Amino acid sequence: MNQDLKIIRETETLLPREALKAADRLRKIRDSSSQGSPIDSQENLANSNSSDTATIDRAVLRLDCSQPARVTARAVLAAEFSAVRNGIVLASNELLPLDERLAGVHRSRRGLKRLQSLRDLLQPGFPQGRILSRVGIRSAKASLAETRQRDALASLLEELCALRGQPLTTAPDGATHGTHLAPSPKCIEDALKYVDIAQRSMRLCSGAPLDWYGVTGQFSKTWQNARGLAHRAWLGLGELDLHETRKKFQRLADQMAVLSACIGRKEYSARNRLRSAAENLGRARDLAFLADKIEGTTAEGRALAKRALALRAKAIRSARKQSRCALKATAAEMLQMMNQRIKQS
């Protein structure tokens, strides 16, 4: 959070006219780069294999309650770490178009967030690695934060201005826009290093103290925390509080996904509402950053900032409604239901 704030505050103030001109210039650069030199057949084959691997990884990311908790958790962790690495490798491939590299950044950061939810869920199995795994995952996310922040905020400005392009990433005249936007080799190297650290610290050995009751117990704590946040008073909450709330909703939704075999269909429907609530809170946070950076001394700048703040308020209201609908059941009710389904499997 602090690093994200630092990144945004170091960005120059946005002037709407200049931002729109930058959007048009970058759109032309992107269009021309997409028609550039073709990648050889070996590269295409490698990319195809990478996509197939990612698809396979996503297909197995669910805990199987018919197996011992350690065994199925080990398989899920291995597949998730593999998917994160695939995203980082995609982001580092300079032969790919910029859009695909940025998609790799978003994919790997999303995978790291799923790993955070798995860490919370499975931490009884690696008590000595709890702190190191948290530091490793957070550091890997921070390594890719700058690229993600620029791309996400730029998309919001495009929406507000009804223009394609990347207006937040204006480079000085003569600079290469694609190089300015792409993730740097240093951030890729750091991200891979921290992913390795996290994977070693989350290793589940054959005698790891992890069972299904420990897993469901951790889930009930996450549910209770998220439920308390959803049903509190939201009026006057600051950006930090909303950011922490979004993370709780997102991690609970990810835990529900990986535990879908242990959750009834009726209860599992709450996951979609939680995901939508988390997305709305993330959108609200980005809109607040964007409104703060727009130059407000001109009429068009004030209008753009006002529109961004109006969309932010709408997103927060939607998130509050969705989360309260999703988290009606108590943690005790969810725990009892899950333990019964595990006994029956």
N, C-alpha and C positions, 0 to 999 in steps of 0.2 A: 504493500500500500504506500509506504513512504517513498519507495523508489519510483513508483508510478507518479506520485505527486511531484517528485523532483524532476522527472522527465518532462512533465507538462509545463512546469513553471520555467524551465529553461527554454521553452519554445517561444519564438517571437509572437507578439500580439498579431492577431489576424485582422487584415483589412479586407473586407468583402470583395472589393473590385479586384485586388491583387490575387486573392484566393481563386476567384473564378477564372482569371487569366491563366493562373498556374494549372488549374484543372484542365483547361482546353489544351495547353501545351503538353501536359502529361498524357492526355488521352491520345494525342497524335503520336507521341513516342511509343505508347503501349501498342497502338494499332500497327505501327511499323515494325516493332519488335516481334509481334506475333507472326509476322510474315517473313521473318529472318531466315538464316541458314538452317536447313533441316538437321536434326540430330541423327547420327548414324543408327543402323539397325540394332547394334549391340546396346546402345543407350536405350532405345525404345523397348528392347526385350527386358532390360534391367528394370525400367520403370514399370513395365507390365507385371513383372514378378513382384515388385514392391507393392503394387496395388492389390495383387492377389493375396499376398501375405497379410496386408492390413485387413482385407475382407475376412480372411480366416481367423485372424486374431479377434476381431469384433464378434465373430460368431460363437466363440467359446468363452467369452467373458461373463460367465454366470456360475455361481457356486452351486454344485450339485449336492443336494442334501441327502442323497442316497450313499454318498461316499464319506469317509472320515474328513473332518474339517481341514486338517493339515494337508491332505492330498489334493483336494480340489482347490484350496486356496493357493497352493504352490503353483498349480497350472495356470490359474487366473493371473497371478502376479507376473509369471514369466511371459504370458501373452501380452499383458498390458505394457510391460517394459519394452517388449519388442515393437509394439505399435508406436510407442513414443519415439524410439530410435528411428523407426521408418520415417516419421514426420520430420525429425531433425535432419536426416540425410536428404530428404526431399528439399528441405529449405536450403541446404548447402550446395545443391547441384546448380552450378552457374550456367549449365547448358539449357536449363529449363526456362520458360517464360516467367516473368516476375510474378504474375498472378498465382502460378502453381507453387512458387517458392513461398509466397506469403501464406498460401493455403497450408503448406507444410508447417509453418510456424504456428498457425492457429490449431492445427491438428495435434501437434506435440504438446502445446500448452493445455489443450483440453484433456489429453491423456494424462498429463501430470496432475490435473485436478482430480481425475478419477483415481489416480494413485494416492492422493491425499485422503480421499474417502476410504480407500482400502486400508490405508495405514491406520486410520481411526478405528476401523472395523476389526482389524486383525492384530492390533498391537499387543494383546496378551500373548501372542505367539513369539514375539521378539522383544522381550522387556528390556534387554540391554541396548537395543538399537532404536528405541523410540525417538530419542532426541536427535540422533544423527540422521535418521531417515527424514525427520521433519525439516532439518536444515538443508539436506541434500535436495529434496523436492522443491522447497521454496527458492533455493538458490538457482536451480535449473530454470524455474519459471521466470525469475528475475533476469536471467541472462537473455531471455527472449522477449522481455517486457517492452522494450523500446520499439521494436519492430511491430509488435502487436498493437501497441497504443496508437502509433501513427496511422496504421491501416484502419483500425476501428473508428477512430475519430474522423478520419478522412471520409469514410463511408457515410457517417452521420451528416457531415457538411454537404456531401453530394445530395443527400436526401433533402436537406433544407433548401439547397439552391437548385434542385432539379437538374443537376449536371453530373456527367460522368467524369472520373478523374481522381486525382489524389492531391487536393488543394492544400492539405496541411503539411506537405513535405516539399515545399518550395526550396529549391537549391539556388545558390548564386548563379548569375549568368555564366554560361560556359561550363558549368558542372554537369556531370552525367547523372540524370535523375534516377535511372535504374540502379546505379551503384549507391546512391544516397538512400534509396528505399530498402534495398536488399539487406538481409541479415549479414553482419560482418563475420569473417572467419573466427574472430576472437569470441564472439557470443556463441557461435556454434560449438567451438572447442570447449568453452566453459560449460555449456549445457550438457554435452556428452559426459564430461568429467563428473558433474554433479549427479547425473543419472546413474552412473556407475557406483558412486558412493551410496546413493539411496538404495540401489538394488542389493548391494552387499549387506547393508544394515537391516534390510527387511527379509533376510534369508530365513526360511522356515526349515529347520533341521528336522530329522526324523523324530526327535524327542521333544519338539517344541510344545510348550504348555498351551495348546489351543484346542478347544472343542466347540461343539455347536452352541452350547449354553453360554460360553464366553462370547461367541460371535453375536448371538441374539441379545445378550446383555449390553454389549457395546452399541448395538443398533438402537435399543430402547433409550439409551442416554442421548444419542443424537436426535431421536424423535422428540424427546421431552424438551431438549434445548430449543429445537426449531419451533415446537408448538408454543413455548413460552414467548418467543419472539413474535410469532404471528398474531397472538391474541393480546399483546400489549398495546398501549396507546402509541400510535404512529405520528401524531401531530407534533411537529417541532423536532423530529429526529434529524440529526446532522448527517453529513456525508459518510463519516466513519461508521456510525451506527448502521446506516443502510448498507454499507459495504460488508460489514460483518454479518448482517442478516442475510444478504445475498449468498455469502459463502456457506452459511449453515443450510439454507434451502438447497443449494446446489449439491452439497455433499450428501445430504439426506436422500435426494433424488437419485444420485449415483449409487448409494448403498441399496436403495430399493431395487435398482436395476440389477445389481449383481446378486441380490437375494430374491429375485423374482420367483424362483422355484419354491421358496418358503413362505410366500405371501399370497393370500387369496386374491382372486381376480377383482373383487369389489374394492379391497383395500389398495390394490396396486394401481387402480385408476387415479389415486391421489398423486402419483408420480408425475403425470403429465402436467397437472396444475402446479406442482412445485417447480418443475423445470421452467414453465412459463413465467412463474413469479420471479425466479432467479434471473431469467433473461430480461424481464422488465426492469428489475433493479439494476442490472448491469447497464442497460440502456439509459436509465435515469442518471447513473453516475457519469457516463460518458457525455451525456447532454449537458450536465452541470459544468464539467471541465470545458466543454466547447463554448458554452455561453460566457464563461469567465474569461476566455482568451479572445473573444471577438471585440474588435475596437468599437467602443460605444459613443464616439464623438460625432458620428454621422447618422443620418436618419435610417439608411439601409442597414447599418451595423446594429442599431438599437432594435430594429424590426426583426433582424435575424436572431439576436439574442433572446428577444421576447418570445419568438416562436419556439426556440430551443427549450426555454424554461416551461412553456405551456405543455410541450410534449413530455418533459420530465415529470410534471405533476400528474399528467394522465397515466404515465407508466407506473408511478408509485401507487396510485389508487388501484390500478389493475392488479399489481403485485399483492397488495394488502387483501383484496377480495379473494384472489386465487389461493393464497396461502391459508387463509382461514377456512375456506371450503375444503382444502386438502387435509388439514390437520385437526379434524373434529375428534377423532378417536384419541383416547389417552394412551400413554406409553405402556401402561399395564395391560390394556386390552390388546395392543399390538404384540406384546411379548407373549401373552398367553396363546394367541392365535398362531404365532410362528412356531412355538415349541410344540404345539399339538400337531402341526403339519410335519414337523421334523420326526416326531415319534411315529407317525403313520407311514413315513417313507422307508 
